[in-house]
Amino acid sequence: MDLKKFKKLNDEKKLIENGDKIIIAMSGGPDSVFLYNLLKCVKEKMKLSISFAHINHGLRGDDSDSDERFVIELGKKEGIKTYTKKVYIKAYAKDKNLSEEEAGREVRYGFFRELKDSTGATKVALAHNEDDLVETFMFRLIRGTSFKGLEGIPVKREFFIRPVLNYRKKEILEYLDIEKIEYCIDKTNFENIYTRNKIRLDLIPSIEREYNNKF
């Protein structure tokens, strides 16, 4: 794995320090699996302790349960302590009068904070990548936001870190495919019914195709 981008970002932002105890938000998708494999490369040198945290939102039926099983099995295979939690987000959102997206975020981050406190972890690593950063910028620009809002996704906030924020999705998928590393695919990411999906699937490719291929 090419660690140059990670090392550059880590040198600049001091995301990970020697001896850190890191919880990886492990969905089982390509980004979080890539994040784990990246940290695995520096784990011994930096004396890192790694664990997985997985939330089953119960939104995709058998697919959600399959993702949870994948993460549990990956943890067993790699010798990584794995923490899972199942929350029916639709019911939670209705009870709290929130959108499903807001509810999912509240549950996820609440779980991560609880785990950090109970396990003594020093960092929680999230697998947002550069494509997510661009999508968030475009999403907020279209919906309307302040200049501060246009900053997008922070690489570090409190103890939450994003070590692969400067990696493109294409790089991530190419690495996993070349190394034949398994991951889960969330089919809803390819459904053209959510604003973020439309930005990812339609708007950005259209801009790259019609106006600027290096957008």
MODELLER restraints for C-alpha pairs under 7 A, 6 or more apart:
rsr = mdl.restraints
at = mdl.atoms
rsr.add(forms.Gaussian(group=physical.xy_distance, feature=features.Distance(at['CA:5:A'], at['CA:166:A']), mean=6.80, stdev=0.5))
rsr.add(forms.Gaussian(group=physical.xy_distance, feature=features.Distance(at['CA:6:A'], at['CA:163:A']), mean=6.46, stdev=0.5))
rsr.add(forms.Gaussian(group=physical.xy_distance, feature=features.Distance(at['CA:6:A'], at['CA:164:A']), mean=6.75, stdev=0.5))
rsr.add(forms.Gaussian(group=physical.xy_distance, feature=features.Distance(at['CA:10:A'], at['CA:16:A']), mean=6.61, stdev=0.5))
rsr.add(forms.Gaussian(group=physical.xy_distance, feature=features.Distance(at['CA:15:A'], at['CA:156:A']), mean=6.95, stdev=0.5))
rsr.add(forms.Gaussian(group=physical.xy_distance, feature=features.Distance(at['CA:15:A'], at['CA:161:A']), mean=6.15, stdev=0.5))
rsr.add(forms.Gaussian(group=physical.xy_distance, feature=features.Distance(at['CA:18:A'], at['CA:46:A']), mean=4.59, stdev=0.5))
rsr.add(forms.Gaussian(group=physical.xy_distance, feature=features.Distance(at['CA:18:A'], at['CA:47:A']), mean=5.87, stdev=0.5))
rsr.add(forms.Gaussian(group=physical.xy_distance, feature=features.Distance(at['CA:18:A'], at['CA:48:A']), mean=6.68, stdev=0.5))
rsr.add(forms.Gaussian(group=physical.xy_distance, feature=features.Distance(at['CA:19:A'], at['CA:46:A']), mean=6.22, stdev=0.5))
rsr.add(forms.Gaussian(group=physical.xy_distance, feature=features.Distance(at['CA:19:A'], at['CA:47:A']), mean=4.91, stdev=0.5))
rsr.add(forms.Gaussian(group=physical.xy_distance, feature=features.Distance(at['CA:19:A'], at['CA:48:A']), mean=5.06, stdev=0.5))
rsr.add(forms.Gaussian(group=physical.xy_distance, feature=features.Distance(at['CA:20:A'], at['CA:48:A']), mean=5.24, stdev=0.5))
rsr.add(forms.Gaussian(group=physical.xy_distance, feature=features.Distance(at['CA:20:A'], at['CA:49:A']), mean=6.45, stdev=0.5))
rsr.add(forms.Gaussian(group=physical.xy_distance, feature=features.Distance(at['CA:20:A'], at['CA:122:A']), mean=5.88, stdev=0.5))
rsr.add(forms.Gaussian(group=physical.xy_distance, feature=features.Distance(at['CA:21:A'], at['CA:48:A']), mean=5.89, stdev=0.5))
rsr.add(forms.Gaussian(group=physical.xy_distance, feature=features.Distance(at['CA:21:A'], at['CA:49:A']), mean=4.57, stdev=0.5))
rsr.add(forms.Gaussian(group=physical.xy_distance, feature=features.Distance(at['CA:21:A'], at['CA:50:A']), mean=6.08, stdev=0.5))
rsr.add(forms.Gaussian(group=physical.xy_distance, feature=features.Distance(at['CA:21:A'], at['CA:121:A']), mean=4.76, stdev=0.5))
rsr.add(forms.Gaussian(group=physical.xy_distance, feature=features.Distance(at['CA:21:A'], at['CA:122:A']), mean=5.19, stdev=0.5))
rsr.add(forms.Gaussian(group=physical.xy_distance, feature=features.Distance(at['CA:21:A'], at['CA:123:A']), mean=6.40, stdev=0.5))
rsr.add(forms.Gaussian(group=physical.xy_distance, feature=features.Distance(at['CA:22:A'], at['CA:49:A']), mean=5.97, stdev=0.5))
rsr.add(forms.Gaussian(group=physical.xy_distance, feature=features.Distance(at['CA:22:A'], at['CA:50:A']), mean=4.93, stdev=0.5))
rsr.add(forms.Gaussian(group=physical.xy_distance, feature=features.Distance(at['CA:22:A'], at['CA:51:A']), mean=6.42, stdev=0.5))
rsr.add(forms.Gaussian(group=physical.xy_distance, feature=features.Distance(at['CA:22:A'], at['CA:121:A']), mean=5.80, stdev=0.5))
rsr.add(forms.Gaussian(group=physical.xy_distance, feature=features.Distance(at['CA:22:A'], at['CA:122:A']), mean=6.14, stdev=0.5))
rsr.add(forms.Gaussian(group=physical.xy_distance, feature=features.Distance(at['CA:22:A'], at['CA:123:A']), mean=4.86, stdev=0.5))
rsr.add(forms.Gaussian(group=physical.xy_distance, feature=features.Distance(at['CA:22:A'], at['CA:124:A']), mean=5.64, stdev=0.5))
rsr.add(forms.Gaussian(group=physical.xy_distance, feature=features.Distance(at['CA:22:A'], at['CA:125:A']), mean=6.68, stdev=0.5))
rsr.add(forms.Gaussian(group=physical.xy_distance, feature=features.Distance(at['CA:23:A'], at['CA:50:A']), mean=5.85, stdev=0.5))
rsr.add(forms.Gaussian(group=physical.xy_distance, feature=features.Distance(at['CA:23:A'], at['CA:51:A']), mean=4.85, stdev=0.5))
rsr.add(forms.Gaussian(group=physical.xy_distance, feature=features.Distance(at['CA:23:A'], at['CA:52:A']), mean=5.59, stdev=0.5))
rsr.add(forms.Gaussian(group=physical.xy_distance, feature=features.Distance(at['CA:23:A'], at['CA:53:A']), mean=6.53, stdev=0.5))
rsr.add(forms.Gaussian(group=physical.xy_distance, feature=features.Distance(at['CA:23:A'], at['CA:121:A']), mean=6.71, stdev=0.5))
rsr.add(forms.Gaussian(group=physical.xy_distance, feature=features.Distance(at['CA:23:A'], at['CA:123:A']), mean=6.33, stdev=0.5))
rsr.add(forms.Gaussian(group=physical.xy_distance, feature=features.Distance(at['CA:23:A'], at['CA:124:A']), mean=4.71, stdev=0.5))
rsr.add(forms.Gaussian(group=physical.xy_distance, feature=features.Distance(at['CA:23:A'], at['CA:125:A']), mean=6.07, stdev=0.5))
rsr.add(forms.Gaussian(group=physical.xy_distance, feature=features.Distance(at['CA:24:A'], at['CA:51:A']), mean=6.12, stdev=0.5))
rsr.add(forms.Gaussian(group=physical.xy_distance, feature=features.Distance(at['CA:24:A'], at['CA:52:A']), mean=4.92, stdev=0.5))
rsr.add(forms.Gaussian(group=physical.xy_distance, feature=features.Distance(at['CA:24:A'], at['CA:53:A']), mean=6.09, stdev=0.5))
rsr.add(forms.Gaussian(group=physical.xy_distance, feature=features.Distance(at['CA:24:A'], at['CA:124:A']), mean=5.88, stdev=0.5))
rsr.add(forms.Gaussian(group=physical.xy_distance, feature=features.Distance(at['CA:24:A'], at['CA:125:A']), mean=4.81, stdev=0.5))
rsr.add(forms.Gaussian(group=physical.xy_distance, feature=features.Distance(at['CA:24:A'], at['CA:126:A']), mean=6.39, stdev=0.5))
rsr.add(forms.Gaussian(group=physical.xy_distance, feature=features.Distance(at['CA:25:A'], at['CA:32:A']), mean=6.92, stdev=0.5))
rsr.add(forms.Gaussian(group=physical.xy_distance, feature=features.Distance(at['CA:25:A'], at['CA:52:A']), mean=6.13, stdev=0.5))
rsr.add(forms.Gaussian(group=physical.xy_distance, feature=features.Distance(at['CA:25:A'], at['CA:53:A']), mean=5.05, stdev=0.5))
rsr.add(forms.Gaussian(group=physical.xy_distance, feature=features.Distance(at['CA:25:A'], at['CA:54:A']), mean=6.20, stdev=0.5))
rsr.add(forms.Gaussian(group=physical.xy_distance, feature=features.Distance(at['CA:25:A'], at['CA:125:A']), mean=6.17, stdev=0.5))
rsr.add(forms.Gaussian(group=physical.xy_distance, feature=features.Distance(at['CA:25:A'], at['CA:126:A']), mean=5.51, stdev=0.5))
rsr.add(forms.Gaussian(group=physical.xy_distance, feature=features.Distance(at['CA:26:A'], at['CA:32:A']), mean=5.32, stdev=0.5))
rsr.add(forms.Gaussian(group=physical.xy_distance, feature=features.Distance(at['CA:26:A'], at['CA:52:A']), mean=5.67, stdev=0.5))
rsr.add(forms.Gaussian(group=physical.xy_distance, feature=features.Distance(at['CA:26:A'], at['CA:53:A']), mean=5.63, stdev=0.5))
rsr.add(forms.Gaussian(group=physical.xy_distance, feature=features.Distance(at['CA:26:A'], at['CA:54:A']), mean=5.33, stdev=0.5))
rsr.add(forms.Gaussian(group=physical.xy_distance, feature=features.Distance(at['CA:27:A'], at['CA:54:A']), mean=5.81, stdev=0.5))
rsr.add(forms.Gaussian(group=physical.xy_distance, feature=features.Distance(at['CA:28:A'], at['CA:67:A']), mean=6.04, stdev=0.5))
rsr.add(forms.Gaussian(group=physical.xy_distance, feature=features.Distance(at['CA:28:A'], at['CA:70:A']), mean=6.63, stdev=0.5))
rsr.add(forms.Gaussian(group=physical.xy_distance, feature=features.Distance(at['CA:28:A'], at['CA:71:A']), mean=5.63, stdev=0.5))
rsr.add(forms.Gaussian(group=physical.xy_distance, feature=features.Distance(at['CA:28:A'], at['CA:183:A']), mean=5.73, stdev=0.5))
rsr.add(forms.Gaussian(group=physical.xy_distance, feature=features.Distance(at['CA:28:A'], at['CA:184:A']), mean=5.35, stdev=0.5))
rsr.add(forms.Gaussian(group=physical.xy_distance, feature=features.Distance(at['CA:29:A'], at['CA:183:A']), mean=5.29, stdev=0.5))
rsr.add(forms.Gaussian(group=physical.xy_distance, feature=features.Distance(at['CA:29:A'], at['CA:184:A']), mean=4.64, stdev=0.5))
rsr.add(forms.Gaussian(group=physical.xy_distance, feature=features.Distance(at['CA:29:A'], at['CA:185:A']), mean=5.90, stdev=0.5))
rsr.add(forms.Gaussian(group=physical.xy_distance, feature=features.Distance(at['CA:30:A'], at['CA:173:A']), mean=6.77, stdev=0.5))
rsr.add(forms.Gaussian(group=physical.xy_distance, feature=features.Distance(at['CA:30:A'], at['CA:183:A']), mean=5.44, stdev=0.5))
rsr.add(forms.Gaussian(group=physical.xy_distance, feature=features.Distance(at['CA:30:A'], at['CA:184:A']), mean=6.76, stdev=0.5))
rsr.add(forms.Gaussian(group=physical.xy_distance, feature=features.Distance(at['CA:31:A'], at['CA:127:A']), mean=5.48, stdev=0.5))
rsr.add(forms.Gaussian(group=physical.xy_distance, feature=features.Distance(at['CA:31:A'], at['CA:172:A']), mean=6.82, stdev=0.5))
rsr.add(forms.Gaussian(group=physical.xy_distance, feature=features.Distance(at['CA:32:A'], at['CA:127:A']), mean=5.07, stdev=0.5))
rsr.add(forms.Gaussian(group=physical.xy_distance, feature=features.Distance(at['CA:33:A'], at['CA:183:A']), mean=6.59, stdev=0.5))
rsr.add(forms.Gaussian(group=physical.xy_distance, feature=features.Distance(at['CA:34:A'], at['CA:172:A']), mean=6.44, stdev=0.5))
rsr.add(forms.Gaussian(group=physical.xy_distance, feature=features.Distance(at['CA:35:A'], at['CA:127:A']), mean=6.06, stdev=0.5))
rsr.add(forms.Gaussian(group=physical.xy_distance, feature=features.Distance(at['CA:35:A'], at['CA:164:A']), mean=6.61, stdev=0.5))
rsr.add(forms.Gaussian(group=physical.xy_distance, feature=features.Distance(at['CA:50:A'], at['CA:80:A']), mean=6.66, stdev=0.5))
rsr.add(forms.Gaussian(group=physical.xy_distance, feature=features.Distance(at['CA:51:A'], at['CA:80:A']), mean=5.46, stdev=0.5))
rsr.add(forms.Gaussian(group=physical.xy_distance, feature=features.Distance(at['CA:51:A'], at['CA:81:A']), mean=4.94, stdev=0.5))
rsr.add(forms.Gaussian(group=physical.xy_distance, feature=features.Distance(at['CA:51:A'], at['CA:82:A']), mean=5.84, stdev=0.5))
rsr.add(forms.Gaussian(group=physical.xy_distance, feature=features.Distance(at['CA:52:A'], at['CA:80:A']), mean=6.90, stdev=0.5))
rsr.add(forms.Gaussian(group=physical.xy_distance, feature=features.Distance(at['CA:52:A'], at['CA:81:A']), mean=6.29, stdev=0.5))
rsr.add(forms.Gaussian(group=physical.xy_distance, feature=features.Distance(at['CA:52:A'], at['CA:82:A']), mean=4.60, stdev=0.5))
rsr.add(forms.Gaussian(group=physical.xy_distance, feature=features.Distance(at['CA:52:A'], at['CA:83:A']), mean=6.03, stdev=0.5))
rsr.add(forms.Gaussian(group=physical.xy_distance, feature=features.Distance(at['CA:53:A'], at['CA:82:A']), mean=5.97, stdev=0.5))
rsr.add(forms.Gaussian(group=physical.xy_distance, feature=features.Distance(at['CA:53:A'], at['CA:83:A']), mean=4.78, stdev=0.5))
rsr.add(forms.Gaussian(group=physical.xy_distance, feature=features.Distance(at['CA:53:A'], at['CA:84:A']), mean=5.81, stdev=0.5))
rsr.add(forms.Gaussian(group=physical.xy_distance, feature=features.Distance(at['CA:54:A'], at['CA:68:A']), mean=6.97, stdev=0.5))
rsr.add(forms.Gaussian(group=physical.xy_distance, feature=features.Distance(at['CA:54:A'], at['CA:83:A']), mean=6.24, stdev=0.5))
rsr.add(forms.Gaussian(group=physical.xy_distance, feature=features.Distance(at['CA:54:A'], at['CA:84:A']), mean=4.70, stdev=0.5))
rsr.add(forms.Gaussian(group=physical.xy_distance, feature=features.Distance(at['CA:54:A'], at['CA:85:A']), mean=6.48, stdev=0.5))
rsr.add(forms.Gaussian(group=physical.xy_distance, feature=features.Distance(at['CA:55:A'], at['CA:84:A']), mean=5.78, stdev=0.5))
rsr.add(forms.Gaussian(group=physical.xy_distance, feature=features.Distance(at['CA:55:A'], at['CA:85:A']), mean=5.02, stdev=0.5))
rsr.add(forms.Gaussian(group=physical.xy_distance, feature=features.Distance(at['CA:55:A'], at['CA:86:A']), mean=5.84, stdev=0.5))
rsr.add(forms.Gaussian(group=physical.xy_distance, feature=features.Distance(at['CA:55:A'], at['CA:108:A']), mean=6.57, stdev=0.5))
rsr.add(forms.Gaussian(group=physical.xy_distance, feature=features.Distance(at['CA:56:A'], at['CA:64:A']), mean=6.03, stdev=0.5))
rsr.add(forms.Gaussian(group=physical.xy_distance, feature=features.Distance(at['CA:56:A'], at['CA:65:A']), mean=6.94, stdev=0.5))
rsr.add(forms.Gaussian(group=physical.xy_distance, feature=features.Distance(at['CA:56:A'], at['CA:68:A']), mean=6.37, stdev=0.5))
rsr.add(forms.Gaussian(group=physical.xy_distance, feature=features.Distance(at['CA:56:A'], at['CA:85:A']), mean=6.09, stdev=0.5))
rsr.add(forms.Gaussian(group=physical.xy_distance, feature=features.Distance(at['CA:56:A'], at['CA:86:A']), mean=4.52, stdev=0.5))
rsr.add(forms.Gaussian(group=physical.xy_distance, feature=features.Distance(at['CA:56:A'], at['CA:87:A']), mean=6.23, stdev=0.5))
rsr.add(forms.Gaussian(group=physical.xy_distance, feature=features.Distance(at['CA:57:A'], at['CA:86:A']), mean=6.07, stdev=0.5))
rsr.add(forms.Gaussian(group=physical.xy_distance, feature=features.Distance(at['CA:57:A'], at['CA:87:A']), mean=5.24, stdev=0.5))
rsr.add(forms.Gaussian(group=physical.xy_distance, feature=features.Distance(at['CA:57:A'], at['CA:88:A']), mean=5.51, stdev=0.5))
rsr.add(forms.Gaussian(group=physical.xy_distance, feature=features.Distance(at['CA:57:A'], at['CA:89:A']), mean=5.48, stdev=0.5))
rsr.add(forms.Gaussian(group=physical.xy_distance, feature=features.Distance(at['CA:58:A'], at['CA:64:A']), mean=5.85, stdev=0.5))
rsr.add(forms.Gaussian(group=physical.xy_distance, feature=features.Distance(at['CA:58:A'], at['CA:86:A']), mean=6.91, stdev=0.5))
rsr.add(forms.Gaussian(group=physical.xy_distance, feature=features.Distance(at['CA:58:A'], at['CA:87:A']), mean=6.42, stdev=0.5))
rsr.add(forms.Gaussian(group=physical.xy_distance, feature=features.Distance(at['CA:58:A'], at['CA:88:A']), mean=5.02, stdev=0.5))
rsr.add(forms.Gaussian(group=physical.xy_distance, feature=features.Distance(at['CA:58:A'], at['CA:89:A']), mean=6.60, stdev=0.5))
rsr.add(forms.Gaussian(group=physical.xy_distance, feature=features.Distance(at['CA:59:A'], at['CA:89:A']), mean=6.90, stdev=0.5))
rsr.add(forms.Gaussian(group=physical.xy_distance, feature=features.Distance(at['CA:67:A'], at['CA:184:A']), mean=6.43, stdev=0.5))
rsr.add(forms.Gaussian(group=physical.xy_distance, feature=features.Distance(at['CA:72:A'], at['CA:82:A']), mean=6.36, stdev=0.5))
rsr.add(forms.Gaussian(group=physical.xy_distance, feature=features.Distance(at['CA:75:A'], at['CA:81:A']), mean=6.20, stdev=0.5))
rsr.add(forms.Gaussian(group=physical.xy_distance, feature=features.Distance(at['CA:75:A'], at['CA:82:A']), mean=5.84, stdev=0.5))
rsr.add(forms.Gaussian(group=physical.xy_distance, feature=features.Distance(at['CA:89:A'], at['CA:100:A']), mean=6.39, stdev=0.5))
rsr.add(forms.Gaussian(group=physical.xy_distance, feature=features.Distance(at['CA:89:A'], at['CA:103:A']), mean=6.45, stdev=0.5))
rsr.add(forms.Gaussian(group=physical.xy_distance, feature=features.Distance(at['CA:89:A'], at['CA:104:A']), mean=6.27, stdev=0.5))
rsr.add(forms.Gaussian(group=physical.xy_distance, feature=features.Distance(at['CA:90:A'], at['CA:100:A']), mean=6.26, stdev=0.5))
rsr.add(forms.Gaussian(group=physical.xy_distance, feature=features.Distance(at['CA:92:A'], at['CA:103:A']), mean=6.74, stdev=0.5))
rsr.add(forms.Gaussian(group=physical.xy_distance, feature=features.Distance(at['CA:93:A'], at['CA:99:A']), mean=5.86, stdev=0.5))
rsr.add(forms.Gaussian(group=physical.xy_distance, feature=features.Distance(at['CA:93:A'], at['CA:100:A']), mean=5.54, stdev=0.5))
rsr.add(forms.Gaussian(group=physical.xy_distance, feature=features.Distance(at['CA:93:A'], at['CA:103:A']), mean=5.18, stdev=0.5))
rsr.add(forms.Gaussian(group=physical.xy_distance, feature=features.Distance(at['CA:116:A'], at['CA:122:A']), mean=6.98, stdev=0.5))
rsr.add(forms.Gaussian(group=physical.xy_distance, feature=features.Distance(at['CA:122:A'], at['CA:159:A']), mean=6.77, stdev=0.5))
rsr.add(forms.Gaussian(group=physical.xy_distance, feature=features.Distance(at['CA:123:A'], at['CA:159:A']), mean=4.91, stdev=0.5))
rsr.add(forms.Gaussian(group=physical.xy_distance, feature=features.Distance(at['CA:123:A'], at['CA:160:A']), mean=5.99, stdev=0.5))
rsr.add(forms.Gaussian(group=physical.xy_distance, feature=features.Distance(at['CA:123:A'], at['CA:161:A']), mean=6.91, stdev=0.5))
rsr.add(forms.Gaussian(group=physical.xy_distance, feature=features.Distance(at['CA:124:A'], at['CA:159:A']), mean=6.14, stdev=0.5))
rsr.add(forms.Gaussian(group=physical.xy_distance, feature=features.Distance(at['CA:124:A'], at['CA:160:A']), mean=4.88, stdev=0.5))
rsr.add(forms.Gaussian(group=physical.xy_distance, feature=features.Distance(at['CA:124:A'], at['CA:161:A']), mean=6.19, stdev=0.5))
rsr.add(forms.Gaussian(group=physical.xy_distance, feature=features.Distance(at['CA:125:A'], at['CA:160:A']), mean=5.96, stdev=0.5))
rsr.add(forms.Gaussian(group=physical.xy_distance, feature=features.Distance(at['CA:125:A'], at['CA:161:A']), mean=4.91, stdev=0.5))
rsr.add(forms.Gaussian(group=physical.xy_distance, feature=features.Distance(at['CA:125:A'], at['CA:162:A']), mean=5.71, stdev=0.5))
rsr.add(forms.Gaussian(group=physical.xy_distance, feature=features.Distance(at['CA:126:A'], at['CA:161:A']), mean=6.08, stdev=0.5))
rsr.add(forms.Gaussian(group=physical.xy_distance, feature=features.Distance(at['CA:126:A'], at['CA:162:A']), mean=5.04, stdev=0.5))
rsr.add(forms.Gaussian(group=physical.xy_distance, feature=features.Distance(at['CA:127:A'], at['CA:162:A']), mean=5.92, stdev=0.5))
rsr.add(forms.Gaussian(group=physical.xy_distance, feature=features.Distance(at['CA:127:A'], at['CA:164:A']), mean=6.18, stdev=0.5))
rsr.add(forms.Gaussian(group=physical.xy_distance, feature=features.Distance(at['CA:128:A'], at['CA:162:A']), mean=6.24, stdev=0.5))
rsr.add(forms.Gaussian(group=physical.xy_distance, feature=features.Distance(at['CA:128:A'], at['CA:164:A']), mean=6.54, stdev=0.5))
rsr.add(forms.Gaussian(group=physical.xy_distance, feature=features.Distance(at['CA:128:A'], at['CA:165:A']), mean=5.55, stdev=0.5))
rsr.add(forms.Gaussian(group=physical.xy_distance, feature=features.Distance(at['CA:129:A'], at['CA:164:A']), mean=5.43, stdev=0.5))
rsr.add(forms.Gaussian(group=physical.xy_distance, feature=features.Distance(at['CA:129:A'], at['CA:165:A']), mean=4.01, stdev=0.5))
rsr.add(forms.Gaussian(group=physical.xy_distance, feature=features.Distance(at['CA:129:A'], at['CA:166:A']), mean=6.12, stdev=0.5))
rsr.add(forms.Gaussian(group=physical.xy_distance, feature=features.Distance(at['CA:129:A'], at['CA:167:A']), mean=5.56, stdev=0.5))
rsr.add(forms.Gaussian(group=physical.xy_distance, feature=features.Distance(at['CA:129:A'], at['CA:168:A']), mean=6.15, stdev=0.5))
rsr.add(forms.Gaussian(group=physical.xy_distance, feature=features.Distance(at['CA:129:A'], at['CA:169:A']), mean=6.63, stdev=0.5))
rsr.add(forms.Gaussian(group=physical.xy_distance, feature=features.Distance(at['CA:130:A'], at['CA:165:A']), mean=4.99, stdev=0.5))
rsr.add(forms.Gaussian(group=physical.xy_distance, feature=features.Distance(at['CA:130:A'], at['CA:166:A']), mean=5.05, stdev=0.5))
rsr.add(forms.Gaussian(group=physical.xy_distance, feature=features.Distance(at['CA:130:A'], at['CA:167:A']), mean=5.44, stdev=0.5))
rsr.add(forms.Gaussian(group=physical.xy_distance, feature=features.Distance(at['CA:130:A'], at['CA:168:A']), mean=5.13, stdev=0.5))
rsr.add(forms.Gaussian(group=physical.xy_distance, feature=features.Distance(at['CA:131:A'], at['CA:168:A']), mean=5.84, stdev=0.5))
rsr.add(forms.Gaussian(group=physical.xy_distance, feature=features.Distance(at['CA:131:A'], at['CA:169:A']), mean=6.12, stdev=0.5))
rsr.add(forms.Gaussian(group=physical.xy_distance, feature=features.Distance(at['CA:133:A'], at['CA:152:A']), mean=6.02, stdev=0.5))
rsr.add(forms.Gaussian(group=physical.xy_distance, feature=features.Distance(at['CA:133:A'], at['CA:153:A']), mean=5.80, stdev=0.5))
rsr.add(forms.Gaussian(group=physical.xy_distance, feature=features.Distance(at['CA:135:A'], at['CA:196:A']), mean=6.78, stdev=0.5))
rsr.add(forms.Gaussian(group=physical.xy_distance, feature=features.Distance(at['CA:135:A'], at['CA:199:A']), mean=6.49, stdev=0.5))
rsr.add(forms.Gaussian(group=physical.xy_distance, feature=features.Distance(at['CA:135:A'], at['CA:200:A']), mean=6.46, stdev=0.5))
rsr.add(forms.Gaussian(group=physical.xy_distance, feature=features.Distance(at['CA:136:A'], at['CA:152:A']), mean=5.80, stdev=0.5))
rsr.add(forms.Gaussian(group=physical.xy_distance, feature=features.Distance(at['CA:137:A'], at['CA:150:A']), mean=5.60, stdev=0.5))
rsr.add(forms.Gaussian(group=physical.xy_distance, feature=features.Distance(at['CA:137:A'], at['CA:152:A']), mean=5.25, stdev=0.5))
rsr.add(forms.Gaussian(group=physical.xy_distance, feature=features.Distance(at['CA:139:A'], at['CA:196:A']), mean=6.61, stdev=0.5))
rsr.add(forms.Gaussian(group=physical.xy_distance, feature=features.Distance(at['CA:140:A'], at['CA:150:A']), mean=6.54, stdev=0.5))
rsr.add(forms.Gaussian(group=physical.xy_distance, feature=features.Distance(at['CA:141:A'], at['CA:150:A']), mean=6.81, stdev=0.5))
rsr.add(forms.Gaussian(group=physical.xy_distance, feature=features.Distance(at['CA:155:A'], at['CA:161:A']), mean=5.83, stdev=0.5))
rsr.add(forms.Gaussian(group=physical.xy_distance, feature=features.Distance(at['CA:155:A'], at['CA:162:A']), mean=5.08, stdev=0.5))
rsr.add(forms.Gaussian(group=physical.xy_distance, feature=features.Distance(at['CA:155:A'], at['CA:165:A']), mean=6.70, stdev=0.5))
rsr.add(forms.Gaussian(group=physical.xy_distance, feature=features.Distance(at['CA:156:A'], at['CA:162:A']), mean=6.43, stdev=0.5))
rsr.add(forms.Gaussian(group=physical.xy_distance, feature=features.Distance(at['CA:189:A'], at['CA:197:A']), mean=6.34, stdev=0.5))
rsr.add(forms.Gaussian(group=physical.xy_distance, feature=features.Distance(at['CA:190:A'], at['CA:197:A']), mean=6.92, stdev=0.5))
rsr.add(forms.Gaussian(group=physical.xy_distance, feature=features.Distance(at['CA:191:A'], at['CA:197:A']), mean=6.90, stdev=0.5))
rsr.add(forms.Gaussian(group=physical.xy_distance, feature=features.Distance(at['CA:192:A'], at['CA:198:A']), mean=5.57, stdev=0.5))
rsr.add(forms.Gaussian(group=physical.xy_distance, feature=features.Distance(at['CA:208:A'], at['CA:214:A']), mean=6.46, stdev=0.5))
rsr.add(forms.Gaussian(group=physical.xy_distance, feature=features.Distance(at['CA:208:A'], at['CA:215:A']), mean=5.67, stdev=0.5))
